[in-house]
Amino acid sequence: MQDASASPMSSEATPASADSNGSDASESVVSTHVLVPIEQVHKLRELARRTRIHQSEYLREAVEDLLAKYGRPTTGGTP
């Protein structure tokens, strides 16, 4: 359930330009590891296959939605 371009154990930032989702090249991305129930993994894989949108893009969108829901800004400022 991870991008093939990122090591699952890497904590080093990677330029977003290496990401194929069209992110702003000035951003940096970091690989992270999460445990997800297998049924959700299957559903996410199927959604990604059907829509041709990377799983990682859906996961980033989910994080944005959660941060917006709980009032945490995602850009600028400190946590």
C-alpha positions as CSV (number, residue, x, y, z in Angstrom):
1,M,0.0,0.0,0.0
2,Q,2.9,2.3,-0.5
3,D,4.4,4.1,-3.4
4,A,7.1,2.1,-5.1
5,S,9.3,5.2,-5.2
6,A,9.5,5.5,-1.4
7,S,11.1,3.2,1.1
8,P,8.6,2.3,3.8
9,M,11.2,2.8,6.5
10,S,12.7,6.0,5.1
11,S,12.4,9.2,7.2
12,E,14.2,11.4,4.7
13,A,12.3,14.0,2.9
14,T,12.0,13.5,-0.9
15,P,11.4,16.4,-3.3
16,A,7.8,16.4,-4.4
17,S,9.0,16.7,-8.0
18,A,9.9,13.0,-7.7
19,D,6.2,12.3,-6.9
20,S,4.0,11.7,-10.0
21,N,0.9,13.3,-8.5
22,G,1.6,16.8,-9.8
23,S,2.4,18.3,-6.4
24,D,4.1,21.7,-6.2
25,A,7.8,21.1,-6.6
26,S,8.6,23.3,-3.6
27,E,6.9,20.8,-1.2
28,S,8.7,18.0,0.4
29,V,7.2,14.6,1.2
30,V,8.1,12.1,3.8
31,S,7.4,8.4,3.9
32,T,5.4,7.1,6.8
33,H,4.2,3.7,7.9
34,V,0.6,3.0,9.1
35,L,-1.2,-0.2,9.8
36,V,-4.6,-0.5,8.0
37,P,-7.2,-3.2,8.3
38,I,-6.9,-5.6,5.3
39,E,-10.5,-5.0,4.2
40,Q,-9.7,-1.3,3.8
41,V,-6.5,-2.1,1.9
42,H,-8.5,-4.2,-0.6
43,K,-11.1,-1.5,-1.0
44,L,-8.5,1.2,-1.5
45,R,-6.6,-0.8,-4.0
46,E,-9.8,-1.5,-6.0
47,L,-10.7,2.2,-5.9
48,A,-7.3,3.2,-7.1
49,R,-7.3,0.5,-9.9
50,R,-10.8,1.5,-11.0
51,T,-10.1,5.3,-11.0
52,R,-6.4,5.2,-12.0
53,I,-5.6,7.5,-9.1
54,H,-2.7,6.4,-6.9
55,Q,-3.5,5.1,-3.4
56,S,-1.0,7.6,-2.0
57,E,-3.1,10.5,-3.5
58,Y,-6.2,9.2,-1.8
59,L,-4.4,8.9,1.5
60,R,-3.0,12.4,1.3
61,E,-6.5,13.6,0.6
62,A,-7.8,11.7,3.6
63,V,-5.2,13.3,5.8
64,E,-6.1,16.8,4.5
65,D,-9.8,16.1,5.2
66,L,-9.0,15.0,8.8
67,L,-6.8,17.9,9.5
68,A,-9.4,20.3,8.2
69,K,-12.1,18.5,10.3
70,Y,-10.1,19.0,13.5
71,G,-9.0,22.5,12.8
72,R,-5.3,21.9,12.1
73,P,-3.7,23.9,9.3
74,T,-1.8,21.8,6.8
75,T,0.5,24.4,5.4
76,G,2.6,27.1,7.1
77,G,2.8,27.6,10.8
78,T,3.7,25.1,13.4
79,P,1.6,22.2,14.8
